[in-house]
Amino acid sequence: AALNHFKSSLGFSLTNAQSRVISEIENDIQSHSPMMRLVQGDVGSGKTVVAASALIHAAKAGFQAVFMAPTELLAEQHAINLEKWLTPLGINTTLLTGKLTEKQKRERIKQIASGEISVIIGTHALFQESVSYHALNLVVIDEQHRFGVEQRLMLQKKAPEGFTPHQLMMTATPIPRTLAMT
């Protein structure tokens, strides 16, 4: 229901490819194996809409999801769009970057740890030691080529013990190593 509401609120129709990938991701997330998926598309091709669908699915199932971007500016842009799309669905979002004041960081980290926030958008701040997640289930990484394998692993380790979160990596320019991993 939430996903249909999201799609109808976009103001445009999804392409067949977007609809197919959203459906495949939904099936992946419902399976018992952790998803490792790469979404490749040109700038402006709608990768963020596909990612938002996955975020909605995770949040509505009672889990948390993170959306990591390589720069604060990109994280802020994603946060604006995701908040606009997800808030009407009753999904709480927040932005976590190095730019925040210490007080803002402390408050948001507390809300994340308590599970009050379902979707967390940010930069490298997402995997800092001080950040712990209540129920991390999905990791979305934009421009995955801008992050090292170690950084991606640090974020994975933030999931509950014994659980590997689903991963959705997005890029306009995939690197061979990532292609080999998916």
MIKE-131253 format. One record per residue (C-alpha): residue number from 1; residue in three letters; x, y negated, z negated. Coordinates in pm, whole numbers, plus 50000, padded with zeros to 5 digits. Layout:
# MIKE-131253
<site><resi>NUM</resi><resn>ALA</resn><xx>X</xx><yy>Y</yy><zz>Z</zz></site>
...
***
This chain:
# MIKE-131253
<site><resi>1</resi><resn>ALA</resn><xx>50000</xx><yy>50000</yy><zz>50000</zz></site>
<site><resi>2</resi><resn>ALA</resn><xx>50277</xx><yy>49754</yy><zz>49906</zz></site>
<site><resi>3</resi><resn>LEU</resn><xx>50471</xx><yy>49839</yy><zz>50221</zz></site>
<site><resi>4</resi><resn>ASN</resn><xx>50164</xx><yy>49781</yy><zz>50440</zz></site>
<site><resi>5</resi><resn>HIS</resn><xx>50099</xx><yy>49448</yy><zz>50265</zz></site>
<site><resi>6</resi><resn>PHE</resn><xx>50462</xx><yy>49350</yy><zz>50327</zz></site>
<site><resi>7</resi><resn>LYS</resn><xx>50447</xx><yy>49443</yy><zz>50696</zz></site>
<site><resi>8</resi><resn>SER</resn><xx>50122</xx><yy>49253</yy><zz>50752</zz></site>
<site><resi>9</resi><resn>SER</resn><xx>50259</xx><yy>48943</yy><zz>50576</zz></site>
<site><resi>10</resi><resn>LEU</resn><xx>50564</xx><yy>48914</yy><zz>50803</zz></site>
<site><resi>11</resi><resn>GLY</resn><xx>50389</xx><yy>48719</yy><zz>51077</zz></site>
<site><resi>12</resi><resn>PHE</resn><xx>50536</xx><yy>48945</yy><zz>51348</zz></site>
<site><resi>13</resi><resn>SER</resn><xx>50512</xx><yy>49308</yy><zz>51444</zz></site>
<site><resi>14</resi><resn>LEU</resn><xx>50794</xx><yy>49547</yy><zz>51374</zz></site>
<site><resi>15</resi><resn>THR</resn><xx>50966</xx><yy>49703</yy><zz>51673</zz></site>
<site><resi>16</resi><resn>ASN</resn><xx>50929</xx><yy>50075</yy><zz>51733</zz></site>
<site><resi>17</resi><resn>ALA</resn><xx>51291</xx><yy>50121</yy><zz>51626</zz></site>
<site><resi>18</resi><resn>GLN</resn><xx>51235</xx><yy>49931</yy><zz>51299</zz></site>
<site><resi>19</resi><resn>SER</resn><xx>50920</xx><yy>50131</yy><zz>51223</zz></site>
<site><resi>20</resi><resn>ARG</resn><xx>51099</xx><yy>50459</yy><zz>51296</zz></site>
<site><resi>21</resi><resn>VAL</resn><xx>51398</xx><yy>50371</yy><zz>51076</zz></site>
<site><resi>22</resi><resn>ILE</resn><xx>51173</xx><yy>50252</yy><zz>50791</zz></site>
<site><resi>23</resi><resn>SER</resn><xx>50988</xx><yy>50584</yy><zz>50807</zz></site>
<site><resi>24</resi><resn>GLU</resn><xx>51315</xx><yy>50782</yy><zz>50814</zz></site>
<site><resi>25</resi><resn>ILE</resn><xx>51449</xx><yy>50588</yy><zz>50514</zz></site>
<site><resi>26</resi><resn>GLU</resn><xx>51126</xx><yy>50651</yy><zz>50323</zz></site>
<site><resi>27</resi><resn>ASN</resn><xx>51163</xx><yy>51025</yy><zz>50391</zz></site>
<site><resi>28</resi><resn>ASP</resn><xx>51531</xx><yy>51014</yy><zz>50288</zz></site>
<site><resi>29</resi><resn>ILE</resn><xx>51448</xx><yy>50840</yy><zz>49959</zz></site>
<site><resi>30</resi><resn>GLN</resn><xx>51177</xx><yy>51095</yy><zz>49879</zz></site>
<site><resi>31</resi><resn>SER</resn><xx>51413</xx><yy>51387</yy><zz>49935</zz></site>
<site><resi>32</resi><resn>HIS</resn><xx>51624</xx><yy>51529</yy><zz>49653</zz></site>
<site><resi>33</resi><resn>SER</resn><xx>51953</xx><yy>51446</yy><zz>49822</zz></site>
<site><resi>34</resi><resn>PRO</resn><xx>52110</xx><yy>51101</yy><zz>49802</zz></site>
<site><resi>35</resi><resn>MET</resn><xx>52065</xx><yy>50905</yy><zz>50125</zz></site>
<site><resi>36</resi><resn>MET</resn><xx>52372</xx><yy>50769</yy><zz>50301</zz></site>
<site><resi>37</resi><resn>ARG</resn><xx>52251</xx><yy>50570</yy><zz>50599</zz></site>
<site><resi>38</resi><resn>LEU</resn><xx>52402</xx><yy>50305</yy><zz>50825</zz></site>
<site><resi>39</resi><resn>VAL</resn><xx>52172</xx><yy>50059</yy><zz>51000</zz></site>
<site><resi>40</resi><resn>GLN</resn><xx>52347</xx><yy>49895</yy><zz>51291</zz></site>
<site><resi>41</resi><resn>GLY</resn><xx>52200</xx><yy>49606</yy><zz>51484</zz></site>
<site><resi>42</resi><resn>ASP</resn><xx>52289</xx><yy>49270</yy><zz>51628</zz></site>
<site><resi>43</resi><resn>VAL</resn><xx>52254</xx><yy>48957</yy><zz>51417</zz></site>
<site><resi>44</resi><resn>GLY</resn><xx>51884</xx><yy>48872</yy><zz>51405</zz></site>
<site><resi>45</resi><resn>SER</resn><xx>51768</xx><yy>49223</yy><zz>51498</zz></site>
<site><resi>46</resi><resn>GLY</resn><xx>51574</xx><yy>49273</yy><zz>51174</zz></site>
<site><resi>47</resi><resn>LYS</resn><xx>51809</xx><yy>49477</yy><zz>50956</zz></site>
<site><resi>48</resi><resn>THR</resn><xx>51702</xx><yy>49280</yy><zz>50647</zz></site>
<site><resi>49</resi><resn>VAL</resn><xx>51334</xx><yy>49365</yy><zz>50707</zz></site>
<site><resi>50</resi><resn>VAL</resn><xx>51431</xx><yy>49733</yy><zz>50720</zz></site>
<site><resi>51</resi><resn>ALA</resn><xx>51632</xx><yy>49693</yy><zz>50397</zz></site>
<site><resi>52</resi><resn>ALA</resn><xx>51342</xx><yy>49508</yy><zz>50230</zz></site>
<site><resi>53</resi><resn>SER</resn><xx>51117</xx><yy>49805</yy><zz>50302</zz></site>
<site><resi>54</resi><resn>ALA</resn><xx>51363</xx><yy>50035</yy><zz>50124</zz></site>
<site><resi>55</resi><resn>LEU</resn><xx>51385</xx><yy>49792</yy><zz>49830</zz></site>
<site><resi>56</resi><resn>ILE</resn><xx>51005</xx><yy>49787</yy><zz>49803</zz></site>
<site><resi>57</resi><resn>HIS</resn><xx>50993</xx><yy>50166</yy><zz>49807</zz></site>
<site><resi>58</resi><resn>ALA</resn><xx>51250</xx><yy>50192</yy><zz>49524</zz></site>
<site><resi>59</resi><resn>ALA</resn><xx>51091</xx><yy>49917</yy><zz>49311</zz></site>
<site><resi>60</resi><resn>LYS</resn><xx>50738</xx><yy>50051</yy><zz>49347</zz></site>
<site><resi>61</resi><resn>ALA</resn><xx>50864</xx><yy>50396</yy><zz>49240</zz></site>
<site><resi>62</resi><resn>GLY</resn><xx>50984</xx><yy>50237</yy><zz>48913</zz></site>
<site><resi>63</resi><resn>PHE</resn><xx>51353</xx><yy>50210</yy><zz>48999</zz></site>
<site><resi>64</resi><resn>GLN</resn><xx>51603</xx><yy>49931</yy><zz>49049</zz></site>
<site><resi>65</resi><resn>ALA</resn><xx>51779</xx><yy>49843</yy><zz>49371</zz></site>
<site><resi>66</resi><resn>VAL</resn><xx>52070</xx><yy>49616</yy><zz>49449</zz></site>
<site><resi>67</resi><resn>PHE</resn><xx>52137</xx><yy>49423</yy><zz>49768</zz></site>
<site><resi>68</resi><resn>MET</resn><xx>52505</xx><yy>49329</yy><zz>49794</zz></site>
<site><resi>69</resi><resn>ALA</resn><xx>52628</xx><yy>49063</yy><zz>50037</zz></site>
<site><resi>70</resi><resn>PRO</resn><xx>52992</xx><yy>48967</yy><zz>50100</zz></site>
<site><resi>71</resi><resn>THR</resn><xx>52955</xx><yy>48593</yy><zz>50031</zz></site>
<site><resi>72</resi><resn>GLU</resn><xx>52759</xx><yy>48381</yy><zz>49787</zz></site>
<site><resi>73</resi><resn>LEU</resn><xx>52598</xx><yy>48187</yy><zz>50072</zz></site>
<site><resi>74</resi><resn>LEU</resn><xx>52473</xx><yy>48505</yy><zz>50239</zz></site>
<site><resi>75</resi><resn>ALA</resn><xx>52354</xx><yy>48643</yy><zz>49904</zz></site>
<site><resi>76</resi><resn>GLU</resn><xx>52163</xx><yy>48319</yy><zz>49839</zz></site>
<site><resi>77</resi><resn>GLN</resn><xx>51998</xx><yy>48336</yy><zz>50184</zz></site>
<site><resi>78</resi><resn>HIS</resn><xx>51897</xx><yy>48698</yy><zz>50128</zz></site>
<site><resi>79</resi><resn>ALA</resn><xx>51767</xx><yy>48613</yy><zz>49780</zz></site>
<site><resi>80</resi><resn>ILE</resn><xx>51539</xx><yy>48342</yy><zz>49923</zz></site>
<site><resi>81</resi><resn>ASN</resn><xx>51392</xx><yy>48577</yy><zz>50185</zz></site>
<site><resi>82</resi><resn>LEU</resn><xx>51361</xx><yy>48877</yy><zz>49955</zz></site>
<site><resi>83</resi><resn>GLU</resn><xx>51197</xx><yy>48671</yy><zz>49680</zz></site>
<site><resi>84</resi><resn>LYS</resn><xx>50948</xx><yy>48532</yy><zz>49933</zz></site>
<site><resi>85</resi><resn>TRP</resn><xx>50865</xx><yy>48885</yy><zz>50053</zz></site>
<site><resi>86</resi><resn>LEU</resn><xx>50877</xx><yy>49079</yy><zz>49726</zz></site>
<site><resi>87</resi><resn>THR</resn><xx>50732</xx><yy>48845</yy><zz>49462</zz></site>
<site><resi>88</resi><resn>PRO</resn><xx>50377</xx><yy>48861</yy><zz>49611</zz></site>
<site><resi>89</resi><resn>LEU</resn><xx>50403</xx><yy>49240</yy><zz>49572</zz></site>
<site><resi>90</resi><resn>GLY</resn><xx>50474</xx><yy>49207</yy><zz>49199</zz></site>
<site><resi>91</resi><resn>ILE</resn><xx>50843</xx><yy>49291</yy><zz>49237</zz></site>
<site><resi>92</resi><resn>ASN</resn><xx>51082</xx><yy>49082</yy><zz>49026</zz></site>
<site><resi>93</resi><resn>THR</resn><xx>51404</xx><yy>48975</yy><zz>49195</zz></site>
<site><resi>94</resi><resn>THR</resn><xx>51711</xx><yy>48787</yy><zz>49079</zz></site>
<site><resi>95</resi><resn>LEU</resn><xx>52037</xx><yy>48657</yy><zz>49220</zz></site>
<site><resi>96</resi><resn>LEU</resn><xx>52365</xx><yy>48749</yy><zz>49052</zz></site>
<site><resi>97</resi><resn>THR</resn><xx>52678</xx><yy>48571</yy><zz>49177</zz></site>
<site><resi>98</resi><resn>GLY</resn><xx>52992</xx><yy>48417</yy><zz>49035</zz></site>
<site><resi>99</resi><resn>LYS</resn><xx>52844</xx><yy>48069</yy><zz>49084</zz></site>
<site><resi>100</resi><resn>LEU</resn><xx>52599</xx><yy>48105</yy><zz>48796</zz></site>
<site><resi>101</resi><resn>THR</resn><xx>52666</xx><yy>47943</yy><zz>48460</zz></site>
<site><resi>102</resi><resn>GLU</resn><xx>52765</xx><yy>48181</yy><zz>48179</zz></site>
<site><resi>103</resi><resn>LYS</resn><xx>52423</xx><yy>48129</yy><zz>48019</zz></site>
<site><resi>104</resi><resn>GLN</resn><xx>52242</xx><yy>48216</yy><zz>48345</zz></site>
<site><resi>105</resi><resn>LYS</resn><xx>52461</xx><yy>48525</yy><zz>48389</zz></site>
<site><resi>106</resi><resn>ARG</resn><xx>52398</xx><yy>48647</yy><zz>48034</zz></site>
<site><resi>107</resi><resn>GLU</resn><xx>52022</xx><yy>48605</yy><zz>48072</zz></site>
<site><resi>108</resi><resn>ARG</resn><xx>52008</xx><yy>48782</yy><zz>48408</zz></site>
<site><resi>109</resi><resn>ILE</resn><xx>52236</xx><yy>49065</yy><zz>48293</zz></site>
<site><resi>110</resi><resn>LYS</resn><xx>52003</xx><yy>49117</yy><zz>47996</zz></site>
<site><resi>111</resi><resn>GLN</resn><xx>51697</xx><yy>49127</yy><zz>48224</zz></site>
<site><resi>112</resi><resn>ILE</resn><xx>51872</xx><yy>49374</yy><zz>48456</zz></site>
<site><resi>113</resi><resn>ALA</resn><xx>51973</xx><yy>49604</yy><zz>48169</zz></site>
<site><resi>114</resi><resn>SER</resn><xx>51618</xx><yy>49604</yy><zz>48029</zz></site>
<site><resi>115</resi><resn>GLY</resn><xx>51466</xx><yy>49692</yy><zz>48366</zz></site>
<site><resi>116</resi><resn>GLU</resn><xx>51267</xx><yy>49367</yy><zz>48377</zz></site>
<site><resi>117</resi><resn>ILE</resn><xx>51423</xx><yy>49294</yy><zz>48718</zz></site>
<site><resi>118</resi><resn>SER</resn><xx>51374</xx><yy>49552</yy><zz>48993</zz></site>
<site><resi>119</resi><resn>VAL</resn><xx>51572</xx><yy>49404</yy><zz>49282</zz></site>
<site><resi>120</resi><resn>ILE</resn><xx>51907</xx><yy>49238</yy><zz>49222</zz></site>
<site><resi>121</resi><resn>ILE</resn><xx>52073</xx><yy>49046</yy><zz>49503</zz></site>
<site><resi>122</resi><resn>GLY</resn><xx>52433</xx><yy>48940</yy><zz>49471</zz></site>
<site><resi>123</resi><resn>THR</resn><xx>52800</xx><yy>48965</yy><zz>49551</zz></site>
<site><resi>124</resi><resn>HIS</resn><xx>53088</xx><yy>49140</yy><zz>49377</zz></site>
<site><resi>125</resi><resn>ALA</resn><xx>52925</xx><yy>49027</yy><zz>49052</zz></site>
<site><resi>126</resi><resn>LEU</resn><xx>52688</xx><yy>49325</yy><zz>49088</zz></site>
<site><resi>127</resi><resn>PHE</resn><xx>52952</xx><yy>49577</yy><zz>48985</zz></site>
<site><resi>128</resi><resn>GLN</resn><xx>53127</xx><yy>49384</yy><zz>48708</zz></site>
<site><resi>129</resi><resn>GLU</resn><xx>53180</xx><yy>49577</yy><zz>48387</zz></site>
<site><resi>130</resi><resn>SER</resn><xx>52933</xx><yy>49357</yy><zz>48196</zz></site>
<site><resi>131</resi><resn>VAL</resn><xx>52647</xx><yy>49455</yy><zz>48430</zz></site>
<site><resi>132</resi><resn>SER</resn><xx>52452</xx><yy>49769</yy><zz>48346</zz></site>
<site><resi>133</resi><resn>TYR</resn><xx>52139</xx><yy>49881</yy><zz>48522</zz></site>
<site><resi>134</resi><resn>HIS</resn><xx>51830</xx><yy>50032</yy><zz>48368</zz></site>
<site><resi>135</resi><resn>ALA</resn><xx>51751</xx><yy>50270</yy><zz>48656</zz></site>
<site><resi>136</resi><resn>LEU</resn><xx>51963</xx><yy>50205</yy><zz>48965</zz></site>
<site><resi>137</resi><resn>ASN</resn><xx>51831</xx><yy>50415</yy><zz>49254</zz></site>
<site><resi>138</resi><resn>LEU</resn><xx>51921</xx><yy>50228</yy><zz>49574</zz></site>
<site><resi>139</resi><resn>VAL</resn><xx>52226</xx><yy>50034</yy><zz>49688</zz></site>
<site><resi>140</resi><resn>VAL</resn><xx>52197</xx><yy>49819</yy><zz>50001</zz></site>
<site><resi>141</resi><resn>ILE</resn><xx>52521</xx><yy>49673</yy><zz>50133</zz></site>
<site><resi>142</resi><resn>ASP</resn><xx>52511</xx><yy>49403</yy><zz>50398</zz></site>
<site><resi>143</resi><resn>GLU</resn><xx>52812</xx><yy>49365</yy><zz>50625</zz></site>
<site><resi>144</resi><resn>GLN</resn><xx>52957</xx><yy>49684</yy><zz>50478</zz></site>
<site><resi>145</resi><resn>HIS</resn><xx>53287</xx><yy>49633</yy><zz>50663</zz></site>
<site><resi>146</resi><resn>ARG</resn><xx>53360</xx><yy>49343</yy><zz>50426</zz></site>
<site><resi>147</resi><resn>PHE</resn><xx>53372</xx><yy>49575</yy><zz>50124</zz></site>
<site><resi>148</resi><resn>GLY</resn><xx>53627</xx><yy>49842</yy><zz>50043</zz></site>
<site><resi>149</resi><resn>VAL</resn><xx>53541</xx><yy>50200</yy><zz>49960</zz></site>
<site><resi>150</resi><resn>GLU</resn><xx>53647</xx><yy>50141</yy><zz>49597</zz></site>
<site><resi>151</resi><resn>GLN</resn><xx>53404</xx><yy>49849</yy><zz>49563</zz></site>
<site><resi>152</resi><resn>ARG</resn><xx>53119</xx><yy>50059</yy><zz>49700</zz></site>
<site><resi>153</resi><resn>LEU</resn><xx>53208</xx><yy>50341</yy><zz>49460</zz></site>
<site><resi>154</resi><resn>MET</resn><xx>53211</xx><yy>50101</yy><zz>49163</zz></site>
<site><resi>155</resi><resn>LEU</resn><xx>52852</xx><yy>50008</yy><zz>49243</zz></site>
<site><resi>156</resi><resn>GLN</resn><xx>52751</xx><yy>50374</yy><zz>49280</zz></site>
<site><resi>157</resi><resn>LYS</resn><xx>52890</xx><yy>50445</yy><zz>48934</zz></site>
<site><resi>158</resi><resn>LYS</resn><xx>52642</xx><yy>50196</yy><zz>48787</zz></site>
<site><resi>159</resi><resn>ALA</resn><xx>52361</xx><yy>50451</yy><zz>48839</zz></site>
<site><resi>160</resi><resn>PRO</resn><xx>52242</xx><yy>50671</yy><zz>48551</zz></site>
<site><resi>161</resi><resn>GLU</resn><xx>52490</xx><yy>50944</yy><zz>48461</zz></site>
<site><resi>162</resi><resn>GLY</resn><xx>52472</xx><yy>51245</yy><zz>48689</zz></site>
<site><resi>163</resi><resn>PHE</resn><xx>52275</xx><yy>51056</yy><zz>48954</zz></site>
<site><resi>164</resi><resn>THR</resn><xx>52402</xx><yy>50929</yy><zz>49288</zz></site>
<site><resi>165</resi><resn>PRO</resn><xx>52198</xx><yy>50636</yy><zz>49419</zz></site>
<site><resi>166</resi><resn>HIS</resn><xx>52072</xx><yy>50619</yy><zz>49774</zz></site>
<site><resi>167</resi><resn>GLN</resn><xx>52291</xx><yy>50400</yy><zz>49996</zz></site>
<site><resi>168</resi><resn>LEU</resn><xx>52185</xx><yy>50187</yy><zz>50289</zz></site>
<site><resi>169</resi><resn>MET</resn><xx>52465</xx><yy>50005</yy><zz>50465</zz></site>
<site><resi>170</resi><resn>MET</resn><xx>52396</xx><yy>49740</yy><zz>50726</zz></site>
<site><resi>171</resi><resn>THR</resn><xx>52625</xx><yy>49599</yy><zz>50988</zz></site>
<site><resi>172</resi><resn>ALA</resn><xx>52649</xx><yy>49437</yy><zz>51326</zz></site>
<site><resi>173</resi><resn>THR</resn><xx>53004</xx><yy>49572</yy><zz>51357</zz></site>
<site><resi>174</resi><resn>PRO</resn><xx>53058</xx><yy>49917</yy><zz>51202</zz></site>
<site><resi>175</resi><resn>ILE</resn><xx>53406</xx><yy>50039</yy><zz>51120</zz></site>
<site><resi>176</resi><resn>PRO</resn><xx>53507</xx><yy>50395</yy><zz>51216</zz></site>
<site><resi>177</resi><resn>ARG</resn><xx>53553</xx><yy>50508</yy><zz>50855</zz></site>
<site><resi>178</resi><resn>THR</resn><xx>53194</xx><yy>50414</yy><zz>50767</zz></site>
<site><resi>179</resi><resn>LEU</resn><xx>53061</xx><yy>50587</yy><zz>51077</zz></site>
<site><resi>180</resi><resn>ALA</resn><xx>53245</xx><yy>50901</yy><zz>50967</zz></site>
<site><resi>181</resi><resn>MET</resn><xx>53091</xx><yy>50879</yy><zz>50616</zz></site>
<site><resi>182</resi><resn>THR</resn><xx>52726</xx><yy>50857</yy><zz>50731</zz></site>
***
